[in-house]
Amino acid sequence: MLDSLATGPVTGSEEAAVPDLLGSPASVTTAPEDVPEPSSAPIGVFDSGFGGLTVARAIVDQLPHEDIIYLGDTAHAPYGPRSIAEVRRYALACLDELAGMGVKALVIACNTASSAVLADARERYSIPVVDVVVPAAKQAVRVSRSGHVAVLCTEATATSGSYDNTVTIAPGATLTTIVCPRFVEFVEAGVTSGPELLDVAREYLAPLIGSNVDTVILGCTHYPLLSGVISYVLGGEVTLVSSASACADETYATLTRAGLVRHDHEGGTKRFLTTGEPERFAAVGRRLIGDLIGTAESVDLSGLTLGERGVG
């Protein structure tokens, strides 16, 4: 039953409807033999900042020959404290940018953005769109022995109710939501250990100590980078479910079902884009996931209006 779930679109007076696409790209006549195989196109991975790098790393581990274009919207990060309307605006602009680059699939490697735009994105683009919320929720329900699940997430993800809608549809499942905003700050600063982080983790996780919760979803793609301290505080008997790993699994499955897995073993290039400072992005990224990142490029989306770029 969970396979059919998708996060619903956001409505309300604060957000206008997504405008229609304006026109279409000029047609180009290409000889059939010159048309590249769709499977050779890159995978587009989007996140508000650095957390989605955990998803990119997991995708590379499973699909090492795929080309990847990663876009981190660090100029507007973190998304967690922002309104759903703001998140939708920034996220769709970034997804438009990636779709306009000819990617074969879009991976929304951000729980907050997945919660805000998943339904819109799947209507907007003709290519597969993979999110992080539903795969993680399904995995958590599957592995939980007691049916008592918790999710650690941002304020915006909690407000959206996306995990509630997905987890609690399973018979007998309950969900406890813990908002952990400072975890993102630590990861964005490249801090994954230390006494201050440990104190913050103990404060956030206190409601779960001694509870019936046996499975905890790391409901922000930044949080797998803090799995050491989270596991230490909760104890080894609690199973942690990484939304990053679950998303990578779903990406593999989605590409396989669509016949889009690359088989020529000639790819494997990685390109990293950021709306912020490329030097800082590359430096923090290397501290978090190693030498997968060489350099980063700057992309300016400040003047982009939804619908200006062609989408797949």
C-alpha positions, 0 to 999 in steps of 0.5 A: 500500500505504501508504494502508492503514496506520494506527498500531496501538493501544498495549497493556500493563499501564500503560494500561487499555482505553479505557472505554465511553462513558457513556450518550448525549446527550438527544435533541432534536427538530429540524425537518428544515429547521433541521438545519445542513448537516454541511459547515458544521460546524467542523474540530477541530484538536488539538495538545499546544501550539503546533506544530499551529498550522502545520497550522492555518495550512496548512489555512486556506491551502487551505480559507479558508472553513472554520471551525476550532476549535483546541485546544492542550493546553499545560498538559501540553506537551510530550508528547514526553518523556511515556509513551505511556499519558500521551499517550493519556489527555491526547490522547483527553480533548482529542479528546473535547472537540472532538468534543463541540463538533460538529466535522465532522472531527478533525485530530490535528496532533501526531506524538506523539499521532498515534503514540499514539492514531490507531487508537483515535480512528478507532474511537472517533469516527464522523467522519473523523480525519486524522493527520500521520504517514502523510501525511508518510511517504507524501510522503517515500517518494514524493519521495526519489530514493535511498530513504534517508529520515530523520525528526526527531521527539520521543522518544515518536514515535521509541519508537512506531515509527510512522514506521518502520512506515510508511516501511520498508514501501516497497520499498528504503526505509530510515529514520534516526531523529533525536530532537530534543527541544530543538527543541520548547523553542525553538518553545514559547519563540517562538525560531526563529533565533539562535546557540544554536539553530544550535548545537543544530541542528548537534549533532542533524543531524551524523549526516546530514551526508555520509550517503545521506539525501536526504529529511528528514521534519520529524516534529513539527509544531513543526519546520516553524517551524525549517525555515530553520535545519534547511535551512541545516545540512543543505544545499539538496540535502536535501528537507524534508517538512513533516508540517504541509503533508502533513496539510493536503493529507490534510485537504483530500482527506478532506473532499472524499471525504466531501462535507464541504467548505464551499461557501457562503463564509460561514465562516472563523471561527477559535477557539483554545482552550488548557488553559494560559494563554490570554494567553500562548498568543495571544502566542506564537501570533501570533509564530509564525503572525501575525494568524491568532490574535486571542485564545485561550480557556481550557478546563479538562479537569483533571477530565474522565474519558474517556467523560464527554463525548459524541463524534461 
